[in-house]
Amino acid sequence: MRGGVVAGLLLVSWLLISGPVQAAPNLINYQGVLTDSTGAPITNAGQAMTFRLYDAATGGTKLWEEARTVAVQNGSYSLLLGSVTPFPAGLFQNDNLWLEIVVGGEVLGARQQLTSVPYALQAQTLSPGTMPCLPDVFVNCYSGPDGTQGVGLCRPGVRRCGSDGLFAACQGAVLPVTETCDGQDDDCNGLVDDAPGSPTWYADSDGDGFGDPGADRLGCSQPAGFVADNGDCDDAEATSYPGAFELCDGKDNNCDGSIDVGCLVPPACTASEQTSINSGVCGDINCLQSTLSPSCLNAYTLLLSCEQTNCSTGVTSTCIQTNCQIEYDEVFTGSTPECAFGDTRACGSDVGACQAGLESCVDGLWSGICEGSVAPTTEICGDAIDNDCNGVVDDAQTWYADSDGDGFGNDSVNLAVCQPPAGYVSVPGDCDDANPDTFPGAVELCDGQDNNCDGQIDEDFPELGTSCTSGVGSCSAGGSMVCIPDGSGTECNAVAGSPATETCNGRDDDCDGLIDNVSGIGTICGVGVCSGGVMECGVSALVCSTGPGGSNDQSSVEICDGLDNDCNGVVDESAIDATTYYLDNDNDSYGVTAVTQSSCSPIPGYASFPGDCNDAAPAINPNATELCTDGIDNNCNTLTDCADSSCASDPTCEVCGNGVCQNGETWATCGQDCHFGLVINEVDYDQPGAPDTAEFIEILNTGISPIDLTGYVVDLINGLDGSTYASFTLTDAAATLPASSYLVIGSASVVAALPPGVVSITVPDNFIQNGGPDGIHLSTPGNTLAGKDSLVYGGIIAGYGEGAPPVMGDDGVAASESLSRCPDGMDTDDNSVDFLLSAASPGAVNGCL
């Protein structure tokens, strides 16, 4: 921030209007504008500025200086110069005055020369009580209570000089109003949101959570440094508050109105240290060493020692109360004071050169400091003074040889003289006088020696020799704790193994503390329905989480649905429901049975139906018409010419048994050729396992003319009670059935595989009962005998069936077998004769075995 100052306007002070006008006033009204380096106006409620008057435009003598804190609003400011530092007498007799302005330590531009104003020229002629001013000049004005201007929201206004030379009323001033909860100091008392009716808060100077009842304020919300509780009896002492621990220190710590009543010596352990002890996180004292203070650790060690000595059968409250109450109180609850605040007791000795002193009571314990005492010194031989205060003047004492110079002597090498011989000391107890690092009170090192001469070796290192491990994961190795070379501590001597490459095996091979963190884990993976997974460890290698072997395996057996179900990147390959296609070189819709491919969609050069016995001749296939005189099996049923029943009507092939009733044949003379009408030709009522998905009933027109199917119904009969459990109207398949044609009632999978041109009725899977006896009955229009047919299997049902039941049953022996009329269409009105177990051939000539 630095900006130019708009030229100030000089004006006599309106503060002098109450007296007679005798001389120019002693205040200067000054207005200006402050901007930053970009020209933007500055707003600052506390801008530091300094104003100086010199007797020259540059250099010269400083005649006056005044430092001010100025309120700058949108760049503008106004103040009365001389109101803080009065102008010296006779200053304005000098007609060569220059004003210099300093903002933030920087002088703003050149000095400005002060000049006269019309009021100053007319000062002797104006009448008393008037307030002259120059037009458009303004002065600050404020009518609020003293001390509120510039506090909170309160700001001064301005009075502008009119064309009449008089100041107008004050405009723009912001005065105090009633405080509200708006986050501002509305009443300009220096406090924000101390609205009437708001909660009372109390100053908490010592931060103990309790406030001073004599230092309160209102506040819509809790002010910083204030609390709601006003129960603090000493807000300058953080240890004094309601509920505090009453110390024996001559103060009312718990604010109950009494001093030191029921006071205790504080426990050695703080609340947080007690929590560490009771939490059980550390299993032994060694673990707690880094957590507890020395005083707490010492007290807790004494408590543990007492419990180990006296509570061998178990640490119980009874055992502690009986044997270790003092040690327990020292750690957790505090102990009974030894003395009262202000108590003193004599200490020291008045024997010889010594002088007794006084020991004071501090917080319920004797301080251990003997104030004012003179302690014993080494006896000086020949000075006739009992320097060591043992009651004997110049007495001889025992001195001990100190060969290693550590201040402790060898007990076995000593002299009894008054003054110590060279190399001798007064303190014995050195257990190794050849080692200056070994003496009573020395730091015990881990070195296999008794450094502090207490009769124990390495006692400060209880972990020495205990089992330990080094390394993590597969690198972990066992060893024991041994001393480190400098003796300051212990270390594990186990040597960790070498890390290996991390693999998916449930172990931390690379010894980084993480199991199976194999490179590549977490990367996006998956194809087909398994897309969107991440790489993770499987049983022994990385797998995709959504693929085979993954934790969220989405794969399944491949089926014909246009998806990659088994997630191998290929769609619909080797699908379990794929259709078998047969090589069809002659494009006659029938292929070679032995040459197949499975696919979810048709394959060029392959057909859906097998059985082509000559794949080089398109006129030869299972659906071709048998030519009766060419010596070829045209329809691939293994029967040639007249051997094929379709040639029965050919005059050259007339023979009883060819399936055609002609040339005077009757049922009496050739019953197998002369059964006219519809027959139940083939039935498959059971397959191995469940459910039965290939059940069907085949109806054959054995006549030589089409049959109108109106009124024909197939009923399924329950042999237990003779009731009909299902019926099928044949006109649901077609209006008529041509001669030698088939109509099939079957499940969806059967109907889908029927040869072209075969009419059908699709029914649910497993629609035929096979519990036995059961029956199938073909009813004719008007239920007349002509054309009626009936088959009973698994037993006998009265009123149904023809002759005896079939000798063999279709009881799920093989999925490809059925009860079939053999030969095709044969009807002797005896089920046991007409039906044999043969290869299933729905919609085609029965493949009698």
C-alpha positions in Angstrom: 0.0 0.0 0.0 1.3 3.4 -1.0 -0.7 6.2 -2.6 -0.9 9.8 -3.2 -2.4 12.2 -0.7 -5.2 14.5 -2.0 -4.3 18.1 -1.1 -5.4 18.9 2.5 -7.7 21.8 3.1 -7.0 24.1 6.0 -9.8 25.3 8.2 -10.1 26.9 11.6 -11.3 24.7 14.4 -14.9 24.8 15.1 -14.0 23.8 18.7 -13.5 27.5 19.5 -17.0 28.8 18.6 -18.1 29.3 22.2 -15.7 32.2 22.8 -15.1 35.6 21.2 -13.2 35.6 18.0 -9.9 37.1 18.8 -7.2 35.1 17.0 -6.7 32.2 14.5 -7.6 28.8 16.1 -5.0 26.2 17.3 -6.3 23.2 15.3 -6.1 22.3 11.7 -8.8 20.2 10.0 -7.1 17.9 7.4 -8.7 15.6 4.9 -7.0 13.3 2.4 -7.3 10.1 0.3 -5.1 6.9 0.5 -4.8 4.5 -2.3 -2.6 1.4 -2.9 -0.1 1.0 -5.7 -2.9 0.1 -8.2 -4.9 3.2 -7.3 -7.5 1.2 -5.4 -8.9 3.1 -2.3 -7.8 1.7 1.1 -10.0 0.9 4.1 -8.3 0.5 7.4 -9.9 1.3 10.8 -6.4 1.6 12.4 -4.0 3.1 9.9 -0.8 4.4 11.5 0.1 7.9 10.2 2.6 10.6 11.3 2.2 14.3 10.5 5.2 16.7 10.6 5.7 20.5 10.0 8.9 21.8 8.6 10.2 25.3 7.8 11.3 24.3 4.3 10.1 22.3 1.3 13.1 19.9 1.7 15.5 19.5 4.6 15.0 22.4 7.1 14.0 22.2 10.7 11.2 20.0 12.1 8.9 22.3 14.1 6.2 19.9 15.1 5.2 16.1 14.9 2.1 14.2 15.7 1.6 10.3 15.4 -2.0 9.2 14.9 -4.1 6.1 14.3 -6.5 7.1 11.6 -9.8 5.6 10.4 -9.6 5.3 6.6 -12.9 4.5 4.9 -12.9 3.8 1.1 -9.7 5.8 0.8 -11.0 9.0 2.6 -9.9 10.2 6.1 -10.3 13.4 8.1 -8.7 14.5 11.4 -7.9 17.5 13.5 -4.1 18.1 13.6 -2.9 19.4 16.9 -5.5 17.6 19.0 -2.9 15.1 20.3 0.3 17.1 20.2 -0.5 20.8 20.6 1.1 23.2 18.2 4.0 25.3 19.8 3.2 28.9 20.6 3.9 31.2 17.8 4.2 28.4 15.3 1.8 30.0 12.8 3.6 33.4 12.9 5.9 31.6 10.5 4.4 32.0 7.0 6.7 29.3 5.5 5.3 26.0 6.9 5.4 22.7 5.1 3.4 19.5 6.0 5.0 16.0 5.6 2.9 12.8 5.9 4.4 9.4 6.8 2.3 6.2 6.3 3.8 2.9 7.6 7.3 4.4 7.8 7.2 5.7 4.2 7.0 9.5 3.4 4.2 10.2 0.9 5.4 12.4 -1.9 6.6 16.0 -1.5 5.7 18.3 1.4 2.7 20.5 1.2 2.9 24.2 2.0 0.3 25.6 4.5 -1.5 28.8 3.4 -4.1 31.1 4.8 -7.8 30.6 4.4 -10.5 33.3 4.2 -11.6 32.6 7.8 -8.1 33.4 9.0 -8.1 36.7 7.1 -11.5 37.6 8.5 -11.0 36.3 12.0 -11.0 39.8 13.5 -14.3 40.9 11.8 -16.6 37.9 12.3 -19.3 38.2 15.0 -19.2 35.8 18.0 -21.1 32.5 17.8 -20.7 32.1 14.0 -18.9 29.1 12.6 -17.3 30.1 9.3 -16.0 27.5 6.8 -15.1 27.1 3.2 -17.8 25.6 0.9 -17.5 21.8 0.5 -15.0 21.5 3.4 -16.1 18.8 5.8 -15.2 17.9 9.4 -15.8 14.6 11.3 -18.6 14.5 13.8 -19.8 12.0 16.4 -22.5 12.4 19.1 -22.2 8.9 20.7 -20.9 8.3 24.3 -17.3 8.8 25.0 -15.1 5.9 24.2 -17.5 4.3 21.6 -16.2 6.1 18.4 -14.2 3.6 16.3 -15.3 0.7 18.5 -17.4 -2.1 17.0 -19.7 -0.7 14.4 -19.6 2.9 15.6 -18.0 5.4 13.1 -18.0 9.2 12.9 -19.9 11.1 10.3 -19.2 14.3 8.5 -20.4 17.9 8.5 -20.0 19.6 5.2 -19.7 23.4 4.8 -22.5 24.9 2.8 -22.6 27.9 0.5 -23.5 30.0 3.5 -20.2 29.3 5.1 -21.7 27.2 7.9 -21.4 23.5 8.6 -24.5 21.4 8.1 -25.8 18.7 10.4 -23.8 15.5 11.0 -24.4 12.8 8.4 -23.3 9.2 8.1 -22.4 8.7 11.8 -23.0 5.2 13.2 -24.0 5.3 16.8 -24.4 2.5 19.5 -27.6 0.5 19.4 -28.9 -2.4 21.5 -26.7 -5.4 21.1 -28.2 -8.4 19.2 -26.9 -11.9 18.3 -25.5 -11.0 14.9 -21.7 -11.6 15.3 -21.0 -7.8 15.6 -20.4 -5.2 18.4 -23.7 -3.3 17.9 -23.5 -1.3 21.2 -19.8 -0.4 20.6 -18.6 -1.5 24.1 -15.8 -3.7 22.7 -17.7 -6.9 23.2 -19.4 -8.9 20.4 -22.9 -10.4 20.9 -23.3 -9.5 24.6 -27.0 -9.1 23.9 -29.4 -8.5 26.8 -30.9 -11.8 28.0 -28.1 -13.9 26.5 -26.2 -16.5 28.7 -23.7 -15.2 31.3 -20.1 -16.4 30.8 -17.3 -16.3 33.3 -13.6 -15.6 32.7 -11.4 -18.7 33.0 -7.9 -17.1 33.2 -6.2 -20.2 34.5 -7.8 -22.6 31.9 -9.1 -25.1 34.5 -12.6 -25.1 33.1 -14.1 -23.1 36.0 -14.7 -19.3 35.8 -14.3 -16.3 38.1 -17.7 -15.3 39.4 -16.5 -11.7 39.6 -15.5 -11.5 35.9 -18.5 -12.1 33.8 -20.1 -11.0 30.5 -23.1 -11.8 28.4 -22.7 -13.7 25.2 -24.9 -15.3 22.6 -22.3 -18.0 22.3 -19.3 -18.9 24.5 -16.6 -16.3 24.1 -12.9 -17.4 24.0 -11.5 -17.7 27.5 -14.9 -17.8 29.2 -16.9 -20.8 30.6 -20.4 -21.3 31.9 -19.3 -22.5 35.4 -18.5 -19.7 37.9 -17.3 -21.9 40.7 -13.6 -21.1 40.6 -12.4 -19.7 44.0 -8.9 -18.7 42.6 -8.9 -18.0 38.8 -5.2 -17.3 38.9 -4.3 -20.8 40.2 -5.0 -23.8 37.8 -4.9 -26.3 40.7 -7.8 -24.6 42.4 -11.3 -25.5 41.2 -14.4 -27.4 42.5 -13.5 -31.1 42.8 -9.8 -30.6 42.5 -7.3 -32.7 44.5 -6.9 -31.0 47.9 -3.1 -30.4 48.3 -1.4 -29.7 51.6 -0.2 -26.3 50.3 -2.2 -23.7 52.4 -4.7 -23.1 49.6 -8.4 -24.1 49.1 -7.7 -26.3 46.1 -11.2 -27.9 45.8 -13.0 -24.6 46.5 -15.0 -26.0 49.4 -14.3 -23.0 51.7 -11.7 -24.8 53.8 -7.9 -25.0 53.4 -6.0 -28.3 53.5 -8.9 -30.1 55.2 -8.6 -33.8 54.3 -5.6 -33.0 52.0 -3.3 -35.7 50.7 0.1 -36.0 49.2 -0.7 -36.3 45.4 -0.2 -39.8 43.9 3.1 -40.3 42.2 1.3 -41.2 38.9 -0.8 -38.8 36.9 -4.3 -39.9 35.7 -2.9 -40.6 32.2 -0.1 -42.7 33.7 -2.6 -44.6 35.8 -4.6 -45.3 32.6 -1.4 -46.7 31.0 -0.8 -49.0 33.9 -4.4 -50.2 34.1 -5.0 -50.6 30.4 -2.8 -53.7 30.2 -1.2 -52.6 26.9 2.2 -53.1 28.4 2.7 -56.6 29.8 5.7 -55.8 32.1 7.5 -53.0 33.8 10.1 -52.8 31.1 7.5 -51.8 28.6 6.2 -49.0 30.9 9.7 -47.4 31.3 9.2 -45.2 28.3 5.7 -44.2 29.4 5.9 -43.4 33.1 7.8 -40.6 34.8 10.7 -41.6 37.1 8.7 -40.9 40.2 5.7 -42.9 39.0 7.9 -45.7 37.7 9.7 -45.9 41.1 6.4 -46.0 43.0 4.9 -48.6 40.7 8.0 -50.8 40.9 7.7 -50.7 44.8 4.0 -51.7 44.5 4.8 -54.6 42.1 7.6 -55.8 44.4 5.2 -55.7 47.4 2.5 -57.7 45.4 5.1 -60.3 44.3 6.3 -60.7 47.9 3.0 -60.8 49.7 0.3 -61.8 47.1 1.8 -65.0 45.6 -1.6 -66.7 45.4 -3.2 -63.8 43.5 -3.3 -60.0 43.6 -6.6 -59.3 45.3 -8.1 -56.2 47.0 -7.8 -58.0 50.3 -4.1 -58.7 49.8 -3.4 -55.1 48.8 -5.3 -53.7 51.8 -3.6 -56.0 54.2 0.0 -55.8 52.8 0.5 -53.1 50.2 -2.0 -50.3 50.9 0.7 -47.7 51.4 2.4 -48.6 48.1 -1.0 -48.7 46.3 -2.0 -45.2 47.6 1.4 -43.9 46.6 0.6 -44.9 43.0 -3.1 -44.3 42.6 -4.9 -42.4 45.4 -2.4 -40.2 47.2 -1.0 -40.7 50.7 -1.4 -39.2 54.2 0.7 -36.1 54.6 3.8 -36.2 56.8 3.3 -32.6 57.9 1.0 -29.6 57.5 1.5 -26.5 55.4 3.7 -24.0 57.3 5.3 -26.6 59.6 9.0 -26.6 60.1 11.4 -28.9 62.0 15.0 -28.7 63.1 17.5 -30.3 60.9 21.2 -30.7 60.7 23.6 -30.6 63.7 25.2 -28.1 66.1 28.1 -30.3 66.8 31.6 -28.9 66.0 31.7 -26.5 63.0 28.2 -27.6 61.9 25.1 -25.4 62.3 21.5 -26.7 62.6 18.8 -25.4 60.2 15.1 -25.7 59.5 13.3 -28.1 57.1 9.9 -26.8 55.7 6.8 -28.8 54.8 6.0 -28.7 51.0 2.7 -30.2 49.8 2.4 -32.4 52.8 6.0 -33.8 52.6 9.2 -32.6 54.3 11.2 -30.9 51.7 14.5 -32.6 52.4 16.2 -29.2 52.3 17.8 -28.0 55.5 17.7 -24.2 55.1 20.3 -22.2 57.1 22.4 -25.2 58.1 26.2 -25.7 57.8 27.1 -29.2 56.7 30.1 -31.3 57.8 33.3 -31.0 55.8 36.4 -33.0 55.7 38.4 -32.9 58.9 41.4 -30.6 58.7 44.2 -31.7 60.9 45.7 -29.2 63.2 43.1 -26.4 63.0 41.6 -27.3 66.4 38.1 -27.5 64.8 35.7 -30.4 64.6 35.2 -29.9 60.8 33.4 -33.2 60.2 31.1 -32.6 63.2 31.6 -36.0 64.8 32.4 -34.6 68.2 36.1 -35.1 67.9 38.6 -32.4 67.0 41.3 -33.3 64.5 40.4 -37.0 64.8 41.9 -39.6 62.6 39.6 -41.4 60.1 39.9 -44.3 57.7 41.0 -43.5 54.2 40.8 -46.0 51.3 43.1 -46.5 48.4 41.6 -45.2 45.2 43.8 -46.6 42.5 41.5 -45.9 39.6 40.6 -42.3 40.7 36.9 -42.8 40.6 36.3 -41.3 44.1 35.7 -44.7 45.7 38.3 -46.7 47.6 39.3 -50.3 48.0 37.9 -51.6 51.3 40.9 -53.9 51.9 43.5 -51.2 51.4 43.1 -48.4 54.0 44.9 -46.1 56.5 43.6 -44.4 59.7 45.1 -40.9 59.7 43.8 -37.4 60.1 44.5 -36.1 56.6 44.0 -38.2 53.5 47.2 -39.6 52.0 47.7 -39.0 48.3 45.6 -41.5 46.3 43.2 -42.2 49.2 39.6 -41.3 49.6 37.1 -41.4 52.5 34.4 -43.4 50.7 35.0 -47.2 50.4 33.0 -49.7 48.4 34.9 -49.9 45.1 34.4 -53.5 43.9 37.0 -53.1 41.1 39.6 -50.4 42.0 41.4 -51.0 38.7 38.4 -49.8 36.6 37.4 -46.2 36.9 34.0 -46.9 35.5 33.1 -49.4 38.3 32.0 -47.9 41.6 28.9 -47.6 43.8 26.2 -45.7 42.1 27.8 -46.0 38.6 25.6 -46.6 35.6 25.1 -50.4 35.3 26.2 -51.4 31.8 25.4 -54.6 29.9 28.9 -56.0 29.9 28.9 -59.0 32.3 30.3 -57.0 35.2 29.0 -55.5 38.4 29.5 -51.8 37.4 27.6 -50.3 40.4 29.0 -52.6 43.0 25.6 -53.8 44.3 26.5 -57.4 44.0 24.5 -58.0 40.9 25.6 -58.2 37.3 23.7 -56.6 34.5 20.6 -56.3 36.7 19.2 -53.4 34.7 18.8 -55.5 31.7 16.2 -58.2 32.6 15.6 -59.0 28.9 19.2 -60.2 28.6 19.2 -63.9 27.3 15.5 -63.9 26.5 14.3 -65.2 23.2 13.9 -62.8 20.3 13.4 -62.6 16.6 14.8 -60.5 13.8 13.2 -59.8 10.5 9.6 -60.2 9.4 7.7 -62.6 7.2 9.9 -65.4 5.6 13.0 -63.5 6.8 12.1 -64.0 10.5 14.8 -65.7 12.5 15.1 -66.6 16.2 17.8 -65.7 18.6 18.4 -64.2 22.1 19.0 -60.8 23.5 22.7 -59.9 24.0 24.6 -56.9 25.1 25.5 -54.3 22.5 29.3 -53.4 22.3 29.1 -50.1 24.2 27.1 -51.8 27.0 24.3 -49.2 26.9 21.6 -51.7 26.0 20.7 -55.0 24.4 20.0 -56.3 20.9 18.8 -59.4 19.3 21.6 -61.6 17.9 19.2 -63.3 15.4 20.2 -62.8 11.7 17.3 -62.2 9.5 17.0 -64.2 6.2 17.2 -62.7 2.8 14.0 -61.5 1.1 12.7 -63.3 -2.0 10.3 -62.4 -4.8 6.8 -62.1 -3.4 4.4 -64.8 -4.7 0.8 -65.8 -4.0 1.4 -68.3 -1.3 0.0 -66.8 1.9 3.5 -65.8 3.1 5.5 -62.6 3.3 8.3 -63.6 0.9 9.9 -60.2 0.4 9.8 -59.5 4.1 8.2 -56.1 4.0 5.5 -57.0 6.6 2.9 -57.5 4.0 1.6 -60.9 2.8 1.0 -61.6 -0.9 1.6 -58.0 -1.9 2.5 -59.2 -5.4 3.2 -56.7 -8.1 0.1 -56.2 -10.2 -2.4 -56.6 -7.4 -5.2 -54.1 -7.7 -5.0 -53.5 -11.5 -8.2 -53.6 -13.4 -8.9 -57.0 -15.1 -11.6 -59.3 -16.5 -13.2 -60.0 -19.8 -16.8 -61.0 -20.7 -19.1 -61.1 -17.8 -16.0 -61.0 -15.5 -15.1 -57.4 -16.6 -14.5 -54.8 -13.9 -12.5 -56.9 -11.5 -9.1 -56.3 -10.0 -6.1 -58.6 -9.8 -5.7 -60.5 -6.5 -3.9 -63.5 -5.1 -5.5 -66.8 -5.8 -4.4 -70.1 -4.4 -0.9 -70.0 -5.9 -0.9 -67.2 -8.5 -2.5 -63.9 -9.5 -6.1 -64.2 -10.6 -8.8 -61.7 -11.5 -11.2 -61.2 -8.6 -14.3 -61.6 -10.9 -12.9 -64.5 -12.9 -12.4 -68.2 -12.2 -10.6 -68.7 -8.8 -11.4 -65.1 -7.8 -13.1 -63.9 -4.6 -16.1 -62.6 -6.6 -16.1 -65.2 -9.4 -18.7 -64.2 -12.0 -17.9 -66.9 -14.5 -20.1 -69.8 -15.4 -20.5 -72.6 -17.9 -20.6 -71.2 -21.4 -24.1 -71.1 -22.9 -25.5 -69.7 -26.1 -26.4 -66.2 -25.0 -24.0 -63.9 -26.9 -21.9 -63.5 -23.8 -18.5 -64.7 -22.7 -19.8 -66.7 -19.8 -16.5 -68.5 -18.9 -14.5 -65.3 -19.2 -11.9 -66.7 -21.6 -12.2 -63.9 -24.1 -14.3 -65.9 -26.6 -18.1 -65.6 -26.9 -20.4 -68.8 -27.0 -17.5 -71.2 -27.7 -18.1 -74.8 -26.5 -21.5 -73.9 -25.1 -23.2 -76.7 -23.2 -26.5 -75.9 -25.0 -24.9 -75.5 -28.5 -26.6 -77.2 -31.4 -24.9 -80.1 -33.2 -24.5 -79.4 -36.9 -23.6 -82.0 -39.5 -21.5 -81.7 -42.6 -23.8 -81.1 -45.6 -21.7 -81.0 -48.8 -24.8 -81.3 -51.0 -26.8 -78.5 -49.3 -29.9 -80.7 -48.9 -30.5 -79.7 -45.2 -29.3 -83.1 -44.0 -25.7 -83.9 -43.1 -23.3 -86.7 -42.5 -23.9 -88.1 -39.1 -20.3 -88.9 -38.3 -18.9 -85.4 -39.2 -20.2 -82.8 -36.7 -19.5 -79.4 -35.2 -21.2 -77.7 -32.2 -22.2 -74.0 -32.4 -24.7 -71.5 -31.1 -25.6 -70.4 -34.6 -25.8 -72.1 -38.0 -22.5 -73.0 -39.6 -22.1 -72.6 -43.4 -21.9 -76.0 -45.1 -23.5 -77.8 -42.2 -27.1 -78.9 -41.5 -29.2 -79.2 -38.4 -30.3 -82.8 -39.2 -28.1 -85.9 -39.6 -28.7 -89.1 -41.5 -27.6 -88.2 -45.1 -26.5 -91.5 -46.5 -25.0 -89.9 -49.7 -23.8 -86.3 -49.1 -22.7 -85.9 -52.7 -26.3 -86.2 -54.0 -28.8 -83.5 -52.8 -31.7 -85.7 -53.9 -30.8 -88.4 -51.4 -31.6 -87.6 -47.7 -33.9 -88.8 -45.0 -36.7 -86.5 -46.3 -36.4 -87.6 -49.9 -39.1 -89.7 -51.6 -38.1 -93.2 -52.1 -37.9 -94.1 -55.8 -39.1 -97.7 -56.1 -37.2 -98.9 -59.2 -33.7 -97.2 -59.1 -31.9 -99.6 -56.8 -31.0 -96.7 -54.4 -31.9 -96.0 -50.8 -33.2 -92.5 -51.6 -34.6 -91.6 -48.1 -31.7 -93.1 -46.2 -33.7 -95.5 -44.1 -31.5 -98.4 -45.1 -34.4 -99.8 -47.2 -34.2 -99.8 -51.0 -37.0 -99.7 -53.5 -39.9 -102.1 -52.6 -38.3 -102.9 -49.3 -39.3 -99.3 -48.3 -42.9 -99.0 -47.1 -43.3 -95.9 -49.1 -43.2 -98.0 -52.2 -46.1 -100.1 -51.1 -48.5 -98.3 -53.4 -46.3 -98.8 -56.4 -47.7 -101.6 -58.6 -44.3 -103.1 -59.0 -44.0 -103.5 -55.2 -47.4 -104.7 -54.2 -47.0 -107.1 -51.3 -48.9 -107.6 -48.1 -47.0 -105.9 -45.3 -45.9 -102.9 -47.3 -48.1 -100.6 -45.2 -50.6 -99.8 -47.9 -54.0 -101.3 -48.1 -54.8 -101.6 -51.9 -55.6 -104.0 -54.7 -58.3 -105.7 -52.8 -56.4 -106.2 -49.6 -58.4 -106.1 -46.4 -57.5 -106.2 -42.7 -58.5 -109.9 -42.8 -56.2 -110.7 -45.6 -53.5 -108.0 -44.7 -54.4 -106.4 -41.5 -51.0 -104.6 -41.1 -51.7 -102.7 -44.4 -55.4 -102.1 -43.9 -55.7 -100.1 -40.7 -57.0 -96.7 -41.8 -57.0 -93.6 -39.7 -54.9 -92.1 -36.8 -52.9 -94.2 -34.4 -50.7 -93.5 -31.4 -47.5 -94.4 -33.2 -44.7 -93.7 -30.7 -44.4 -92.7 -27.0 -41.4 -91.6 -24.9 -42.7 -91.2 -21.4 -39.5 -91.4 -19.3 -35.8 -90.7 -19.5 -33.0 -91.3 -17.1 -32.7 -88.8 -14.3 -34.9 -85.7 -13.8 -36.5 -83.7 -15.2 -37.7 -85.5 -18.3 -37.1 -83.0 -21.0 -37.6 -85.2 -24.1 -41.1 -86.7 -23.6 -43.4 -86.9 -26.6 -46.4 -88.6 -28.2 -46.4 -89.2 -31.9 -49.7 -89.5 -33.9 -49.5 -91.0 -37.5 -52.1 -90.9 -40.3 -51.9 -94.5 -41.6 -54.4 -93.8 -44.3 -53.9 -92.8 -47.9 -55.9 -89.5 -47.6 -55.7 -86.4 -45.4 -57.7 -86.6 -42.2 -59.7 -83.7 -40.8 -58.5 -83.3 -37.2 -61.7 -81.6 -35.9 -62.9 -83.4 -32.8 -59.7 -85.5 -32.2 -58.4 -85.4 -28.7 -55.5 -87.1 -26.9 -56.3 -87.8 -23.2 -53.7 -88.9 -20.6 -55.2 -91.4 -18.2 -54.2 -91.8 -14.5 -54.3 -95.6 -13.9 -55.0 -95.2 -10.2 -58.5 -94.0 -10.7 -59.1 -93.8 -14.4 -59.2 -90.0 -14.4 -57.9 -87.8 -17.2 -55.0 -85.7 -16.0 -54.3 -83.9 -19.3 -56.0 -83.5 -22.7 -54.7 -82.1 -26.1 -56.9 -81.0 -29.0 -55.1 -82.0 -32.3 -56.4 -79.0 -34.2 -54.0 -77.0 -32.0 -51.4 -78.4 -34.3 -53.1 -78.3 -37.7 -56.6 -78.5 -39.3 -55.8 -81.7 -41.2 -53.1 -84.3 -41.2 -51.9 -85.5 -44.6 -51.6 -89.2 -45.4 -48.5 -90.9 -43.9 -47.7 -87.7 -41.9 -46.9 -87.2 -38.3 -48.2 -85.0 -35.5 -46.0 -84.7 -32.4 -47.1 -83.6 -28.9 -43.8 -82.9 -27.1 -41.6 -80.6 -24.9 -39.8 -77.6 -26.4 -36.6 -79.5 -27.0 -38.4 -82.2 -28.9 -40.4 -79.8 -31.1 -37.2 -77.8 -31.9 -35.6 -80.9 -33.3 -38.5 -82.2 -35.5 -37.8 -82.7 -39.2 -39.1 -79.9 -41.5 -42.9 -80.0 -42.1 -43.9 -82.1 -39.0 -46.8 -80.3 -37.2 -46.7 -80.2 -33.4 -48.1 -79.1 -30.1 -45.5 -77.8 -27.5 -46.1 -78.8 -23.9 -44.1 -78.5 -20.7 -41.3 -80.9 -19.8 -42.2 -84.0 -17.9 -45.9 -83.9 -18.9 -46.5 -87.7 -19.1 -46.9 -89.8 -15.9 -44.7 -92.9 -15.6 -45.8 -94.3 -12.2 -47.8 -97.2 -13.8 -50.3 -98.2 -14.8 -51.0 -95.1 -17.0 -52.5 -94.7 -20.4 -52.8 -92.6 -23.5 -56.2 -92.5 -25.3 -57.0 -91.1 -28.8 -60.6 -90.1 -29.0 -62.4 -89.7 -32.4 -65.2 -87.3 -33.2 -68.3 -88.6 -31.5 -66.0 -91.1 -29.8 -66.8 -93.7 -32.5 -64.9 -96.9 -32.8 -63.5 -95.9 -36.2 -60.1 -94.2 -35.7 -60.1 -94.7 -31.9 -56.7 -95.8 -30.5 -55.5 -96.6 -27.0 -52.2 -97.5 -25.3 -51.7 -98.6 -21.7 -48.3 -99.1 -20.1 -47.1 -100.3 -16.8 -50.1 -102.4 -16.1 -53.8 -102.7 -17.0 -56.5 -100.0 -16.8 -60.1 -101.1 -17.2 -61.7 -99.7 -20.3 -58.4 -98.6 -21.9 -55.7 -100.1 -23.9 -55.8 -102.7 -26.7 -55.0 -106.3 -25.8 -52.2 -106.8 -23.4 -49.8 -104.0 -22.3 -46.4 -103.7 -24.1 -44.0 -106.4 -23.1 -41.2 -103.8 -22.5 -41.6 -100.4 -20.8 -39.9 -97.1 -21.5 -38.8 -96.7 -17.8 -35.8 -94.4 -18.3 -33.5 -97.1 -19.6 -32.0 -94.8 -22.1 -32.6 -91.2 -23.2 -32.9 -92.2 -26.9 -35.4 -95.1 -26.6 -39.2 -95.1 -26.8 -42.3 -97.4 -27.2 -42.7 -97.6 -31.0 -45.1 -99.4 -33.4 -42.9 -101.8 -35.3 -43.1 -101.6 -38.2 -44.2 -98.0 -38.4 -48.0 -97.6 -38.1 -48.7 -101.4 -37.5 -51.9 -101.8 -35.6 -53.2 -105.3 -34.6 -55.2 -103.8 -31.7 -52.9 -105.6 -29.3 -50.4 -103.3 -27.5 -48.1 -106.2 -26.6 -47.7 -107.0 -30.3 -47.7 -103.6 -31.8 -45.3 -101.7 -29.5 -41.6 -102.5 -29.0 -38.8 -100.6 -27.3 -36.8 -98.9 -30.1 -34.8 -95.8 -30.9 -36.7 -92.6 -30.4 -37.6 -91.0 -33.7 -40.2 -88.2 -33.2 -41.7 -87.0 -36.5 -40.0 -89.7 -38.5 -40.3 -93.4 -39.4 -39.8 -95.6 -36.3 -36.3 -96.9 -36.1 -37.4 -100.4 -34.9 -34.5 -102.3 -33.4 
